[in-house]
Amino acid sequence: MSNTYPIEITDEVRQSMGTARRQGLQRDLRTLAASIRGLRISVWTSF
């Protein structure tokens, strides 16, 4: 238990936080991939 935050973080909460973080990263990667695909398509169609 932390003196700053007087609550106990359980393993379940830690797992949930990790899952949320991974899902956020997946969403970011999907957005990046879509942007790259869009850029690639616009580059090919501009010639």
CHARMM internal coordinates of N, CA and C (Angstrom, degrees):
IC EDIT
DIST 1 N 1 CA 1.4457
DIST 1 CA 1 C 1.5266
ANGL 1 N 1 CA 1 C 108.33
DIST 1 C 2 N 1.3119
ANGL 1 CA 1 C 2 N 115.44
DIHE 1 N 1 CA 1 C 2 N 140.57
DIST 2 N 2 CA 1.4575
ANGL 1 C 2 N 2 CA 121.49
DIHE 1 CA 1 C 2 N 2 CA -177.86
DIST 2 CA 2 C 1.5215
ANGL 2 N 2 CA 2 C 110.63
DIHE 1 C 2 N 2 CA 2 C -95.79
DIST 2 C 3 N 1.3174
ANGL 2 CA 2 C 3 N 116.39
DIHE 2 N 2 CA 2 C 3 N 145.22
DIST 3 N 3 CA 1.4619
ANGL 2 C 3 N 3 CA 120.02
DIHE 2 CA 2 C 3 N 3 CA 175.77
DIST 3 CA 3 C 1.5227
ANGL 3 N 3 CA 3 C 111.30
DIHE 2 C 3 N 3 CA 3 C -71.63
DIST 3 C 4 N 1.3255
ANGL 3 CA 3 C 4 N 115.87
DIHE 3 N 3 CA 3 C 4 N -31.09
DIST 4 N 4 CA 1.4586
ANGL 3 C 4 N 4 CA 120.10
DIHE 3 CA 3 C 4 N 4 CA -179.77
DIST 4 CA 4 C 1.5233
ANGL 4 N 4 CA 4 C 110.97
DIHE 3 C 4 N 4 CA 4 C -70.47
DIST 4 C 5 N 1.3132
ANGL 4 CA 4 C 5 N 116.16
DIHE 4 N 4 CA 4 C 5 N -45.51
DIST 5 N 5 CA 1.4621
ANGL 4 C 5 N 5 CA 122.01
DIHE 4 CA 4 C 5 N 5 CA 179.60
DIST 5 CA 5 C 1.5201
ANGL 5 N 5 CA 5 C 108.06
DIHE 4 C 5 N 5 CA 5 C -119.80
DIST 5 C 6 N 1.3134
ANGL 5 CA 5 C 6 N 117.99
DIHE 5 N 5 CA 5 C 6 N 100.50
DIST 6 N 6 CA 1.4729
ANGL 5 C 6 N 6 CA 120.35
DIHE 5 CA 5 C 6 N 6 CA -174.05
DIST 6 CA 6 C 1.5338
ANGL 6 N 6 CA 6 C 113.52
DIHE 5 C 6 N 6 CA 6 C -77.46
DIST 6 C 7 N 1.3385
ANGL 6 CA 6 C 7 N 116.19
DIHE 6 N 6 CA 6 C 7 N 51.30
DIST 7 N 7 CA 1.4617
ANGL 6 C 7 N 7 CA 120.47
DIHE 6 CA 6 C 7 N 7 CA 174.27
DIST 7 CA 7 C 1.5194
ANGL 7 N 7 CA 7 C 107.59
DIHE 6 C 7 N 7 CA 7 C -130.65
DIST 7 C 8 N 1.2852
ANGL 7 CA 7 C 8 N 115.27
DIHE 7 N 7 CA 7 C 8 N 157.15
DIST 8 N 8 CA 1.4578
ANGL 7 C 8 N 8 CA 119.99
DIHE 7 CA 7 C 8 N 8 CA 178.12
DIST 8 CA 8 C 1.5205
ANGL 8 N 8 CA 8 C 108.37
DIHE 7 C 8 N 8 CA 8 C -100.66
DIST 8 C 9 N 1.3164
ANGL 8 CA 8 C 9 N 116.24
DIHE 8 N 8 CA 8 C 9 N 127.28
DIST 9 N 9 CA 1.4591
ANGL 8 C 9 N 9 CA 120.66
DIHE 8 CA 8 C 9 N 9 CA 177.53
DIST 9 CA 9 C 1.5207
ANGL 9 N 9 CA 9 C 107.22
DIHE 8 C 9 N 9 CA 9 C -92.90
DIST 9 C 10 N 1.3135
ANGL 9 CA 9 C 10 N 115.67
DIHE 9 N 9 CA 9 C 10 N 115.68
DIST 10 N 10 CA 1.4576
ANGL 9 C 10 N 10 CA 120.41
DIHE 9 CA 9 C 10 N 10 CA -177.38
DIST 10 CA 10 C 1.5226
ANGL 10 N 10 CA 10 C 110.30
DIHE 9 C 10 N 10 CA 10 C -81.62
DIST 10 C 11 N 1.3261
ANGL 10 CA 10 C 11 N 115.74
DIHE 10 N 10 CA 10 C 11 N 166.65
DIST 11 N 11 CA 1.4599
ANGL 10 C 11 N 11 CA 120.66
DIHE 10 CA 10 C 11 N 11 CA 177.10
DIST 11 CA 11 C 1.5233
ANGL 11 N 11 CA 11 C 110.69
DIHE 10 C 11 N 11 CA 11 C -60.50
DIST 11 C 12 N 1.3201
ANGL 11 CA 11 C 12 N 116.46
DIHE 11 N 11 CA 11 C 12 N -36.02
DIST 12 N 12 CA 1.4644
ANGL 11 C 12 N 12 CA 120.20
DIHE 11 CA 11 C 12 N 12 CA 179.84
DIST 12 CA 12 C 1.5323
ANGL 12 N 12 CA 12 C 110.72
DIHE 11 C 12 N 12 CA 12 C -62.93
DIST 12 C 13 N 1.3217
ANGL 12 CA 12 C 13 N 116.39
DIHE 12 N 12 CA 12 C 13 N -41.35
DIST 13 N 13 CA 1.4647
ANGL 12 C 13 N 13 CA 120.51
DIHE 12 CA 12 C 13 N 13 CA 178.32
DIST 13 CA 13 C 1.5289
ANGL 13 N 13 CA 13 C 109.79
DIHE 12 C 13 N 13 CA 13 C -66.51
DIST 13 C 14 N 1.3210
ANGL 13 CA 13 C 14 N 116.86
DIHE 13 N 13 CA 13 C 14 N -41.46
DIST 14 N 14 CA 1.4707
ANGL 13 C 14 N 14 CA 120.29
DIHE 13 CA 13 C 14 N 14 CA 178.10
DIST 14 CA 14 C 1.5218
ANGL 14 N 14 CA 14 C 110.74
DIHE 13 C 14 N 14 CA 14 C -61.43
DIST 14 C 15 N 1.3375
ANGL 14 CA 14 C 15 N 117.01
DIHE 14 N 14 CA 14 C 15 N -42.88
DIST 15 N 15 CA 1.4599
ANGL 14 C 15 N 15 CA 120.71
DIHE 14 CA 14 C 15 N 15 CA 178.26
DIST 15 CA 15 C 1.5236
ANGL 15 N 15 CA 15 C 110.63
DIHE 14 C 15 N 15 CA 15 C -62.97
DIST 15 C 16 N 1.3191
ANGL 15 CA 15 C 16 N 116.53
DIHE 15 N 15 CA 15 C 16 N -41.95
DIST 16 N 16 CA 1.4659
ANGL 15 C 16 N 16 CA 120.69
DIHE 15 CA 15 C 16 N 16 CA 179.01
DIST 16 CA 16 C 1.5233
ANGL 16 N 16 CA 16 C 110.93
DIHE 15 C 16 N 16 CA 16 C -62.63
DIST 16 C 17 N 1.3250
ANGL 16 CA 16 C 17 N 116.01
DIHE 16 N 16 CA 16 C 17 N -41.22
DIST 17 N 17 CA 1.4627
ANGL 16 C 17 N 17 CA 120.22
DIHE 16 CA 16 C 17 N 17 CA 178.85
DIST 17 CA 17 C 1.5290
ANGL 17 N 17 CA 17 C 110.25
DIHE 16 C 17 N 17 CA 17 C -64.91
DIST 17 C 18 N 1.3251
ANGL 17 CA 17 C 18 N 116.60
DIHE 17 N 17 CA 17 C 18 N -40.95
DIST 18 N 18 CA 1.4625
ANGL 17 C 18 N 18 CA 120.71
DIHE 17 CA 17 C 18 N 18 CA 178.27
DIST 18 CA 18 C 1.5153
ANGL 18 N 18 CA 18 C 111.72
DIHE 17 C 18 N 18 CA 18 C -64.32
DIST 18 C 19 N 1.3304
ANGL 18 CA 18 C 19 N 116.19
DIHE 18 N 18 CA 18 C 19 N -41.52
DIST 19 N 19 CA 1.4617
ANGL 18 C 19 N 19 CA 120.87
DIHE 18 CA 18 C 19 N 19 CA 178.19
DIST 19 CA 19 C 1.5213
ANGL 19 N 19 CA 19 C 110.48
DIHE 18 C 19 N 19 CA 19 C -63.15
DIST 19 C 20 N 1.3131
ANGL 19 CA 19 C 20 N 116.68
DIHE 19 N 19 CA 19 C 20 N -45.23
DIST 20 N 20 CA 1.4706
ANGL 19 C 20 N 20 CA 120.75
DIHE 19 CA 19 C 20 N 20 CA 179.17
DIST 20 CA 20 C 1.5238
ANGL 20 N 20 CA 20 C 110.62
DIHE 19 C 20 N 20 CA 20 C -61.40
DIST 20 C 21 N 1.3175
ANGL 20 CA 20 C 21 N 116.70
DIHE 20 N 20 CA 20 C 21 N -40.50
DIST 21 N 21 CA 1.4680
ANGL 20 C 21 N 21 CA 120.79
DIHE 20 CA 20 C 21 N 21 CA 179.54
DIST 21 CA 21 C 1.5272
ANGL 21 N 21 CA 21 C 110.15
DIHE 20 C 21 N 21 CA 21 C -64.18
DIST 21 C 22 N 1.3440
ANGL 21 CA 21 C 22 N 116.67
DIHE 21 N 21 CA 21 C 22 N -45.53
DIST 22 N 22 CA 1.4631
ANGL 21 C 22 N 22 CA 120.00
DIHE 21 CA 21 C 22 N 22 CA 179.76
DIST 22 CA 22 C 1.5201
ANGL 22 N 22 CA 22 C 111.30
DIHE 21 C 22 N 22 CA 22 C -63.39
DIST 22 C 23 N 1.3294
ANGL 22 CA 22 C 23 N 117.23
DIHE 22 N 22 CA 22 C 23 N -41.48
DIST 23 N 23 CA 1.4642
ANGL 22 C 23 N 23 CA 120.06
DIHE 22 CA 22 C 23 N 23 CA 179.43
DIST 23 CA 23 C 1.5182
ANGL 23 N 23 CA 23 C 110.73
DIHE 22 C 23 N 23 CA 23 C -64.03
DIST 23 C 24 N 1.3171
ANGL 23 CA 23 C 24 N 116.03
DIHE 23 N 23 CA 23 C 24 N -38.18
DIST 24 N 24 CA 1.4615
ANGL 23 C 24 N 24 CA 119.83
DIHE 23 CA 23 C 24 N 24 CA 176.58
DIST 24 CA 24 C 1.5161
ANGL 24 N 24 CA 24 C 111.58
DIHE 23 C 24 N 24 CA 24 C -63.47
DIST 24 C 25 N 1.3332
ANGL 24 CA 24 C 25 N 116.66
DIHE 24 N 24 CA 24 C 25 N -41.59
DIST 25 N 25 CA 1.4558
ANGL 24 C 25 N 25 CA 120.56
DIHE 24 CA 24 C 25 N 25 CA 178.42
DIST 25 CA 25 C 1.5157
ANGL 25 N 25 CA 25 C 110.74
DIHE 24 C 25 N 25 CA 25 C -66.28
DIST 25 C 26 N 1.3460
ANGL 25 CA 25 C 26 N 117.16
DIHE 25 N 25 CA 25 C 26 N -40.21
DIST 26 N 26 CA 1.4602
ANGL 25 C 26 N 26 CA 120.34
DIHE 25 CA 25 C 26 N 26 CA 177.87
DIST 26 CA 26 C 1.5217
ANGL 26 N 26 CA 26 C 110.22
DIHE 25 C 26 N 26 CA 26 C -60.79
DIST 26 C 27 N 1.3237
ANGL 26 CA 26 C 27 N 116.14
DIHE 26 N 26 CA 26 C 27 N -42.96
DIST 27 N 27 CA 1.4690
ANGL 26 C 27 N 27 CA 120.53
DIHE 26 CA 26 C 27 N 27 CA 179.86
DIST 27 CA 27 C 1.5246
ANGL 27 N 27 CA 27 C 109.50
DIHE 26 C 27 N 27 CA 27 C -62.38
DIST 27 C 28 N 1.3356
ANGL 27 CA 27 C 28 N 116.59
DIHE 27 N 27 CA 27 C 28 N -42.88
DIST 28 N 28 CA 1.4650
ANGL 27 C 28 N 28 CA 120.43
DIHE 27 CA 27 C 28 N 28 CA 178.71
DIST 28 CA 28 C 1.5263
ANGL 28 N 28 CA 28 C 110.98
DIHE 27 C 28 N 28 CA 28 C -62.62
DIST 28 C 29 N 1.3386
ANGL 28 CA 28 C 29 N 116.28
DIHE 28 N 28 CA 28 C 29 N -41.91
DIST 29 N 29 CA 1.4590
ANGL 28 C 29 N 29 CA 119.89
DIHE 28 CA 28 C 29 N 29 CA -179.82
DIST 29 CA 29 C 1.5200
ANGL 29 N 29 CA 29 C 111.20
DIHE 28 C 29 N 29 CA 29 C -66.66
DIST 29 C 30 N 1.3457
ANGL 29 CA 29 C 30 N 117.00
DIHE 29 N 29 CA 29 C 30 N -38.76
DIST 30 N 30 CA 1.4640
ANGL 29 C 30 N 30 CA 120.07
DIHE 29 CA 29 C 30 N 30 CA 177.12
DIST 30 CA 30 C 1.5219
ANGL 30 N 30 CA 30 C 110.57
DIHE 29 C 30 N 30 CA 30 C -63.07
DIST 30 C 31 N 1.3164
ANGL 30 CA 30 C 31 N 116.51
DIHE 30 N 30 CA 30 C 31 N -41.66
DIST 31 N 31 CA 1.4677
ANGL 30 C 31 N 31 CA 120.68
DIHE 30 CA 30 C 31 N 31 CA 178.71
DIST 31 CA 31 C 1.5224
ANGL 31 N 31 CA 31 C 110.27
DIHE 30 C 31 N 31 CA 31 C -63.40
DIST 31 C 32 N 1.3278
ANGL 31 CA 31 C 32 N 116.60
DIHE 31 N 31 CA 31 C 32 N -43.37
DIST 32 N 32 CA 1.4568
ANGL 31 C 32 N 32 CA 121.11
DIHE 31 CA 31 C 32 N 32 CA 178.70
DIST 32 CA 32 C 1.5254
ANGL 32 N 32 CA 32 C 110.77
DIHE 31 C 32 N 32 CA 32 C -62.55
DIST 32 C 33 N 1.3314
ANGL 32 CA 32 C 33 N 116.71
DIHE 32 N 32 CA 32 C 33 N -45.06
DIST 33 N 33 CA 1.4631
ANGL 32 C 33 N 33 CA 120.83
DIHE 32 CA 32 C 33 N 33 CA 179.84
DIST 33 CA 33 C 1.5270
ANGL 33 N 33 CA 33 C 110.69
DIHE 32 C 33 N 33 CA 33 C -61.74
DIST 33 C 34 N 1.3202
ANGL 33 CA 33 C 34 N 117.23
DIHE 33 N 33 CA 33 C 34 N -41.84
DIST 34 N 34 CA 1.4609
ANGL 33 C 34 N 34 CA 121.02
DIHE 33 CA 33 C 34 N 34 CA 178.64
DIST 34 CA 34 C 1.5276
ANGL 34 N 34 CA 34 C 110.21
DIHE 33 C 34 N 34 CA 34 C -63.97
DIST 34 C 35 N 1.3192
ANGL 34 CA 34 C 35 N 116.94
DIHE 34 N 34 CA 34 C 35 N -39.43
DIST 35 N 35 CA 1.4662
ANGL 34 C 35 N 35 CA 120.76
DIHE 34 CA 34 C 35 N 35 CA 178.47
DIST 35 CA 35 C 1.5253
ANGL 35 N 35 CA 35 C 110.50
DIHE 34 C 35 N 35 CA 35 C -64.47
DIST 35 C 36 N 1.3204
ANGL 35 CA 35 C 36 N 116.30
DIHE 35 N 35 CA 35 C 36 N -41.66
DIST 36 N 36 CA 1.4686
ANGL 35 C 36 N 36 CA 120.42
DIHE 35 CA 35 C 36 N 36 CA 179.66
DIST 36 CA 36 C 1.5199
ANGL 36 N 36 CA 36 C 109.78
DIHE 35 C 36 N 36 CA 36 C -65.46
DIST 36 C 37 N 1.3425
ANGL 36 CA 36 C 37 N 116.63
DIHE 36 N 36 CA 36 C 37 N -43.83
DIST 37 N 37 CA 1.4682
ANGL 36 C 37 N 37 CA 119.67
DIHE 36 CA 36 C 37 N 37 CA 178.33
DIST 37 CA 37 C 1.5224
ANGL 37 N 37 CA 37 C 110.15
DIHE 36 C 37 N 37 CA 37 C -61.24
DIST 37 C 38 N 1.3216
ANGL 37 CA 37 C 38 N 117.18
DIHE 37 N 37 CA 37 C 38 N -42.91
DIST 38 N 38 CA 1.4636
ANGL 37 C 38 N 38 CA 121.11
DIHE 37 CA 37 C 38 N 38 CA 179.01
DIST 38 CA 38 C 1.5160
ANGL 38 N 38 CA 38 C 111.39
DIHE 37 C 38 N 38 CA 38 C -62.85
DIST 38 C 39 N 1.3211
ANGL 38 CA 38 C 39 N 116.70
DIHE 38 N 38 CA 38 C 39 N -40.47
DIST 39 N 39 CA 1.4567
ANGL 38 C 39 N 39 CA 121.45
DIHE 38 CA 38 C 39 N 39 CA 178.83
DIST 39 CA 39 C 1.5214
ANGL 39 N 39 CA 39 C 109.78
DIHE 38 C 39 N 39 CA 39 C -65.21
DIST 39 C 40 N 1.3258
ANGL 39 CA 39 C 40 N 116.37
DIHE 39 N 39 CA 39 C 40 N -43.45
DIST 40 N 40 CA 1.4558
ANGL 39 C 40 N 40 CA 120.86
DIHE 39 CA 39 C 40 N 40 CA -178.94
DIST 40 CA 40 C 1.5262
ANGL 40 N 40 CA 40 C 109.94
DIHE 39 C 40 N 40 CA 40 C -62.77
DIST 40 C 41 N 1.3252
ANGL 40 CA 40 C 41 N 116.95
DIHE 40 N 40 CA 40 C 41 N -42.80
DIST 41 N 41 CA 1.4633
ANGL 40 C 41 N 41 CA 121.18
DIHE 40 CA 40 C 41 N 41 CA 179.76
DIST 41 CA 41 C 1.5295
ANGL 41 N 41 CA 41 C 110.00
DIHE 40 C 41 N 41 CA 41 C -64.19
DIST 41 C 42 N 1.3279
ANGL 41 CA 41 C 42 N 117.19
DIHE 41 N 41 CA 41 C 42 N -44.10
DIST 42 N 42 CA 1.4657
ANGL 41 C 42 N 42 CA 119.58
DIHE 41 CA 41 C 42 N 42 CA -178.76
DIST 42 CA 42 C 1.5292
ANGL 42 N 42 CA 42 C 111.31
DIHE 41 C 42 N 42 CA 42 C -67.50
DIST 42 C 43 N 1.3261
ANGL 42 CA 42 C 43 N 117.99
DIHE 42 N 42 CA 42 C 43 N -32.10
DIST 43 N 43 CA 1.4639
ANGL 42 C 43 N 43 CA 120.80
DIHE 42 CA 42 C 43 N 43 CA 177.94
DIST 43 CA 43 C 1.5202
ANGL 43 N 43 CA 43 C 109.52
DIHE 42 C 43 N 43 CA 43 C -67.71
DIST 43 C 44 N 1.3333
ANGL 43 CA 43 C 44 N 117.53
DIHE 43 N 43 CA 43 C 44 N -44.16
DIST 44 N 44 CA 1.4588
ANGL 43 C 44 N 44 CA 120.86
DIHE 43 CA 43 C 44 N 44 CA -178.75
DIST 44 CA 44 C 1.5231
ANGL 44 N 44 CA 44 C 111.98
DIHE 43 C 44 N 44 CA 44 C -68.89
DIST 44 C 45 N 1.3150
ANGL 44 CA 44 C 45 N 118.59
DIHE 44 N 44 CA 44 C 45 N -34.03
DIST 45 N 45 CA 1.4602
ANGL 44 C 45 N 45 CA 120.46
DIHE 44 CA 44 C 45 N 45 CA -177.77
DIST 45 CA 45 C 1.5207
ANGL 45 N 45 CA 45 C 112.42
DIHE 44 C 45 N 45 CA 45 C -83.87
DIST 45 C 46 N 1.3285
ANGL 45 CA 45 C 46 N 118.07
DIHE 45 N 45 CA 45 C 46 N -10.16
DIST 46 N 46 CA 1.4634
ANGL 45 C 46 N 46 CA 119.81
DIHE 45 CA 45 C 46 N 46 CA -178.61
DIST 46 CA 46 C 1.5266
ANGL 46 N 46 CA 46 C 112.29
DIHE 45 C 46 N 46 CA 46 C -83.47
DIST 46 C 47 N 1.3361
ANGL 46 CA 46 C 47 N 117.97
DIHE 46 N 46 CA 46 C 47 N -10.48
DIST 47 N 47 CA 1.4680
ANGL 46 C 47 N 47 CA 120.06
DIHE 46 CA 46 C 47 N 47 CA -179.33
DIST 47 CA 47 C 1.4882
ANGL 47 N 47 CA 47 C 111.63
DIHE 46 C 47 N 47 CA 47 C -91.44
END
COOR INIT
IC SEED 1 N 1 CA 1 C
IC BUILD
